[in-house]
Amino acid sequence: IFGALSACLTMAVAGTCYSKSSVVLPQLRSEHFLGCVLGGFTSDFFGRRISLIIDNITFIISLFLIALAPNFSVMLVGRFLEGVSAASCLVSIPIFVNEISQPEVKGFTSSLNMICYTTGFAFMSILGAMFPWRWAVGIVLIIPLTALVGLGISHETPVWLLRKGREDAALRSMTFYRGNEEVIKWEMERTKRSIADVNIDRDESSLLKMAKRLLRRPDFMKPFLIVLGLVTIMIDCSGLPAFAFYLVPILQESNLPIDPYWCAASLTCYRAFIAIATSGIVARCHRRPVFFASGCAIIFSSGSFSLYYLLDTHHLLDNFPWIKWWPVLSIFVMYTGFSCGYASVIYNYQGELMPLDTRSFGSGLIGLVDNLFLFVLAKSIPSLTIMIGLEGLFSIFFIVTSISMILSYFYLPETFGLNSEEIGDLFKKRTVTENP
């Protein structure tokens, strides 16, 4: 749990990054492409822990540049580095947390990811409302510095060390994270067997040949397509990015009798509170029921939001001034679903479904495609709002998420309580072995 928390603190810094009201949103999204590639490379080549240490050091440098920026150009450099690190850690954190956690605690350690993200997002929203922006950015430095200390004490994941042939270091790592000698012996043997089953001889394969080989592996393609669909459709097309990037303008559109910035900060604080309050319950529940229950809240919120603006456009709510709080209640419902397992289950799947030998490559590729899709979506939201209105935009989110939820019922596996070897067997038609 200590190692998982140390890693997930990096996600809190990423949350503050996404929370910032920035005039360089397109530029921030574009460097996420580079961050996903670098995150996949450093996580596989240097190790998950070292990759996260690099991300936190880069976060510290970027926050210093932004807080002390003498001009706009320096601030852009800081935002560039911050965006790269935010995307990189999104690749490494789910893998690191999954590989150091036993099945019995994996539900809780995975929920730390979203707890830290939502807390960081809310923390930055409050700081932005209370302090000048330079002070707000400077205060955030506390988080990556704390994460660096925790990661410095933690060990690399046993899975990565065994893949690199460093068995003695893997044993020390397993001892640090487990402590129980019988559990250590059993997990070491199980992990060795899993790595042997999916071993690929990379010395004789170019990147192109490796990609072609992966396309023929059902234990890679099936989980890759499932996770890609979850991230790009179930999250990006749920309406959550619209609130993440344009929450204040949406609240201003509702003409609420309160300051939209403080309202946005209150909503993000509520999301963080729900993530913390329900983490213990969600961790003890099976993945599929949690995902579908929280997904229903997301669907209801999108439909409710669309209905409100449809009625408001036709002036059917003019005689009911109290109804202006309807959008806020819809956002409350969406944030409740998001924090009650919807997002944590999806990112948990990203960390545990991919095969051991291609986990970094697959997660980096998913992040690359996701950020390309999210970049296009974020840039399209203002234009779509002008063309079809908020009612049309959230109607699209409602329809897409509803259809995707139905499809997920048939293709989403249950992984609660399963180890990596058992999860891998879910996608294998045959055992994949190749001689070195």
Residue, then its C-alpha position, 0 to 999 in steps of 0.5 A: i500500500f505504501g508503494a502504491l500510494s507513493a506512485c499515486l501521489t504522482m497522479a495527484v500532480a497530474g490532477t493539478c495539471y488538468s485542473k489548471s485553467s489554461v490558455v494553452l489547452p491545445q498545446l497541452r494536449s499535443e505534448h501528451f502524445l510525446g508523454c505517452v511514448l516516453g512513458g511506455f519507453t522509460s517504464d519498459f527500459f528503465g523500470r516502472r519506479i524509475s519512470l515515475i521518479i523521472d516524471n516527478i523530477t520533471f513535474i518539479i522543474s515544470l512547476f518552478l518554471i511556471a511559478l517563476a515564469p518571467n514571460f509567456s514563453v517560459m510558462l509555455v515551456g513549463r506547461f510543455l514539460e508538465g503535459v509530458s509528465a502527466a501523460s507519462c505517469l498515466v502509463s506507468i502508474p497503473i502498471f506499477v500499482n498492479e505489479i506490486s499489489q496482491p490480488e487481495v488488496k489490488g482493489f484498494t490500491s487501484s482506487l488510490n489512483m482515482i483518489c489521488y487524481t480527484t484530490g489533486f484536481a480539487f486541491m488545485s481548484i481551491l488554490g486557484a480560487m484562494f491565491p494568485w496563480r503563482w502562489a497556487v502553482g508553487i504550493v503544489l510542489i509539495i506533492p511531487l517532492t513527497a512522491l519522490v521521497g516515497l518512491g525513493i524508499s520503495h522498490e522496483t516491481p518484481v515483475w519487471l526485475l524478473r523480466k530483466g533477469r535480475e532475480d536477486a533484486a526481484l526477491r528483495s523487492m518481493t520481500f519488501y512488498r510481501g514479507n511472508e516467505e511462503v507468499i514470496k516463494w509462490e509468487m516468484e514461481r508464478t511470475k516466472r512461469s507467466i513471463a516464460d509463457v509470453n516471452i518474445d525474443r526481441d533481439e531478433s525482431s525489429l519494432l515492425k516485426m514485433a508489432k506484426r507478431l503482437l497482432r497475431r496474439p489473442d492475449f494481446m489484441k483482445p485486452f488491448l481492444i477492450v482497454l482502448g474502448l474503455v478509455t476512448i469511448m467510456i471515458d472520453c465520450s461520457g461527458l467527463p472531458a467536457f466538464a474537465f475542460y469547460l466546467v466554468p463556462i458550462l456553469q456560467e451558461s446556467n446563470l447560477p446565482i453563485d460564483p462559477y469558480w467557487c461552484a466548480a471548486s465545490l464540485t471537484c471537492y465533492r468528487a474527491f470526497i466521494a472517491i475517498a469515502t467509497s474506496g473501501i466499499v469499491a475495493r471489496c466489490h467485483r469489477r463488473p457490478v461496480f462498473f455497470a452501477s457507476g456507469c448507469a449514473i454517468i448515463f443518467s447524468s448525460g441524459s439529464f443534462s441534455l434534457y435540461y438544455l433542451l427544455d431551457t432552449h424552448h423556454l419551458l423552464d422560465n417559470f421555475p427559477w429554482i430549476k437552474w440548479w438542475p445542471v449542478l445536480s446532474i454534474f453531482v450525479m456524474y461525479t458520483g458515478f465517476s468516483c464510485g468506481y467507474a474510472s478506477v475500474i477502467y484504469n485498473y483494467q489497463g494495468e492488469l489485462m495487458p500481458l506482462d511482456t507488452r504491458s508498457f508497449g500496450s499502455g503507451l499505445i493506448g495512451l497515444v491513441d486516447n490523447l489523439f482522440l481527446f485532443v480532437l474531442a476537446k477542440s471540437i466541443p466549442s464548435l459542436t456546442i455552437m452547432i447543436g447546442l449543449e443539449g445536442l452535445f450531451s445527447i451524443f454522449f448519452i447515446v454513445t455511452s449507453i451503446s458502449m455499456i451494453l457492449s461492455y456487458f458481453y465483452l468485459p471480463e471479471t478479474f476480481g481476486l485473480n492474479s496476472e497469470e489467471i487474467g492472462d489465461l482469460f485471453k489465450k486460445r493457446t499458450v504462446t511460447e517462443n524459443p529464444 
